[in-house]
Amino acid sequence: MLYMVILLALIAFIVLATSRWQLHPFLVLLSSALIAGFAYGLPATETVATIGTGFGRILGSIGLVITLGTIIGVILERSGAALTMAETIIRLLGERFPALTMSLIGYLVSIPVFCDSGYVILNSLKNAIAIRMKVSVTAMSVALATGLYATHTFVPPTPGPIAAAGNLGLTDNLGLVIALGLVVALATAVAGMLWASRFTERDDASAGLLSNDDTLDMADPFAAFRAEHGALPGAGRAFAPILLPILLICLGSVAGFPGAPLGEGALRDTLVFLGSPVIALAAGLVVACMLLPAGGRREALQSHVSEGITAAAPILLITGAGGAFGAVLTATPLGNFLGEVLSALGIGLFMPFLVSAALKTTQGSSTVALVTTSAMVAPMLAGIGLDSDMGRALTVLAIGAGAMTVSHANDSFFWVVTQFSRMPVALAYRAQTLATLIQGVTGMLVVWLMSLVLL
């Protein structure tokens, strides 16, 4: 019980320090990591080492992705390509349901692309659509984030669901996990979209989500751009810096499947290499450079790269501090304590859901929650009547629903969404964190209903 009291006190401190006391999230998260280490009884030297390791690990995994994605976003904005993409999507899907449009894009993109990377890649497009449709950036940010989050936790080839399926003996039956996962992910994406729609009329300018320049251009961003720069780029050139990384990541993920469906040897190695997020985004950056004016391309690239690095720096620091906080919590006895308590309850599919949710909430990573919970519950499946391919597949999905519940200050995705959308932390807890709670509960209810029919 003391473990949970400490965790709740830490979360309350983060919310108060960042929202009411207006302290920078980077300092608050580092302070929280130190406090957590001492409160849970970790040795001082181990706490400091864990903070450094956690900070470096998360930046090592997504730091370059954030930087490259931010630079691409700057080029897309400055070249007018983001406006072209927004205009094209609106023409195809209409203007009646902006949150649905954004959620659907996120749902599809995150099947092959890690949700952090997907949000970075699509951030410029999301902002352009919000301005074009005169809809709150908060609503569009939550719709995109929840759409990405849905398939991220349920549908291979995302690493978490694949690892969970492997731990539960479903490596050769990923098709079943994918088929069922797409259904559950769709339900959770719809739940997130409906929650995001609550913020459609929010005043972004007063909340600080739009700069003065953004607000001035709200009336007609297309006319303002044409007046200054001339014609917008075509749809093919505009979408290429986004679609190319997504295509490469997708091919790399499929090539890495068990059984090598796209071949083995040099072909497989090449596709896996090109499909790594850093290489894929680097390729996207090369293509984005083609959007710059031929006459002053080198100077424009230099300016946009500098602007992108400047914009990425605070995001990187805050994301790294969130990783440090999560690493300290992972090193404490909190996760094992909650896992043991919940696994002894004997409540069928709800047991892996609760274990996964406890791990997700305490240490922040959905992937860690999926991998750890699946390894923990694998020996128990026969005892709770889930020792079949269908039972194991539903267990993977129950763990995935738990791995959504909830995204808050120790989750790097929370900070990616918050910082890229300029969302205040207090607002992010009301909008993004509650959305993930609703998604996780919805996902578990859908899995439970499936079990009544399929088991």
Sequence and secondary structure as in RCSB ss.txt:
>XXXX:A:sequence
MLYMVILLALIAFIVLATSRWQLHPFLVLLSSALIAGFAYGLPATETVATIGTGFGRILGSIGLVITLGTIIGVI
LERSGAALTMAETIIRLLGERFPALTMSLIGYLVSIPVFCDSGYVILNSLKNAIAIRMKVSVTAMSVALATGLYA
THTFVPPTPGPIAAAGNLGLTDNLGLVIALGLVVALATAVAGMLWASRFTERDDASAGLLSNDDTLDMADPFAAF
RAEHGALPGAGRAFAPILLPILLICLGSVAGFPGAPLGEGALRDTLVFLGSPVIALAAGLVVACMLLPAGGRREA
LQSHVSEGITAAAPILLITGAGGAFGAVLTATPLGNFLGEVLSALGIGLFMPFLVSAALKTTQGSSTVALVTTSA
MVAPMLAGIGLDSDMGRALTVLAIGAGAMTVSHANDSFFWVVTQFSRMPVALAYRAQTLATLIQGVTGMLVVWLM
SLVLL
>XXXX:A:secstr
 HHHHHHHHHHHHHHIIIIIS   HHHHHHHHHHHHHHHTT  HHHHHHHHHHHHHHHHHHHHHHHHHHHHHHHH
HHHHTHHHHHHHHHHHHH SS HHHHHHHHHHHHTTTS HHHHHHHHHHHHHHHHHHHT  HHHHHHHHHHHHHH
HHHHSTTSHHHHHHHHHTT GGGHHHHHHHHHHHHHHHHHHHHHHHGGGTT  HHHHTSS HHHHHHTS HHHHH
HHHH S   HHHHHHHHHHHHHHHHHHHHHTSTT TT STHHHHHHHHHTSHHHHHHHHHHHHHTTS STTHHHH
HHHHHHHHHHHHHHHHHHHHHHHHHHHHHHHSTHHHHHHHHHHTS  TTHHHHHHHHHHHHHH  HHHHHHHHHH
HHGGGTGGGT  SHHHHHHHHHHHHHHTTS   TT HHHHHHHHHTT  HHHHIIIIIHHHHHHHHHHHHHHHHH
HHHH 
